[in-house]
C-alpha cells in the first residue's frame, strides 16, 4: 500500500496572519483565533502556557470563559492545520502548548535566513550576493506585520517585526548605492524619508546616493532641509554621523562612505 504523501503547510506573519495547506489558504477564523496561532508561531517551538495565551488575547478583563475559549481555538486550529499527513503539530507538554512546524515554513524564519546570509556576503564584500538575499527578505514583507491579530503582546511583536523589515529595506538600498544604482536608490530613499522624516540613516543614505550620483548641490540642500526638520520637530541638531557626512560632501571627498548597518 502506497503511503499518503505529506502535506505542506506554510505561514505568514510579515503581513496579515495567514496559513496555507498544499497551496490553499486555510480560513483561520476570528481575530482571537488568529492571535492564538500568531502567538504560538512567534514562540517558534517554545512552550506557551494557557495563561500566556489568555493574556495575549485579552490583555484587560478576560472573560470567565477565557481558558475554555482558548482550548476551543486550539482544537479548531488542530483540525485546520494538523492531521495524519500534516507536518504541523500542536501538543500539550508540561503545562503548556507547543506548536511544531517544519523548518522554513514560517516567513519570519526565511527572513532571518536571508538577512543572515546577506550579512555574511557583506563581510566578504560581495554586494551582488548581499543584494539578492536582501531583496528576497524584503519581498517577504507584505504589509503590516501580524495584521488580523491583536493585543499587547502582538503590538510589541508587530513593532519588532516592522523594524526588522525597515532595517532590511535600508540595507538593500545601501547595497544598491554601493552597486551604483543611484537613481533607483534615490527614488526609494525619497519615499522612505517621507514616511520616516526623523530617521537619520535614511537621510545619510539619500545624501550619499545624491553625491555619488554627481548631485553634490542636491546632497547639501537635503542636509539643510534635514537640519531644519530636526530643529523644528525635536529641537536638536543632526547627529555626529550626519554632520560628518555633510562635511565630507561639502569638501568634495572622493568617497563619503555609505552606511551598510543600522
Secondary structure by P-SEA (a helix, b strand, c coil): cccccbbbbbbbccccccccccccccccccaaaaaaaaaaaaaccccccaaaaaaaacccccccaaaaaaaaaaaaaaaacccccccccccccccbbbbbbcccccaaaaaaaaaaaaaaaaaacaaaaaaaaaaaaaaacccccccccccaaaaaaaaaaaaaaaaaaaaaaaaaaaacaaaaaaaaaaaaaaaccccaaaaaaaaaaaaaaccaaaaaaaaaaaaaaaaaaccccccaaaaaaaaaaaaccccccccccc
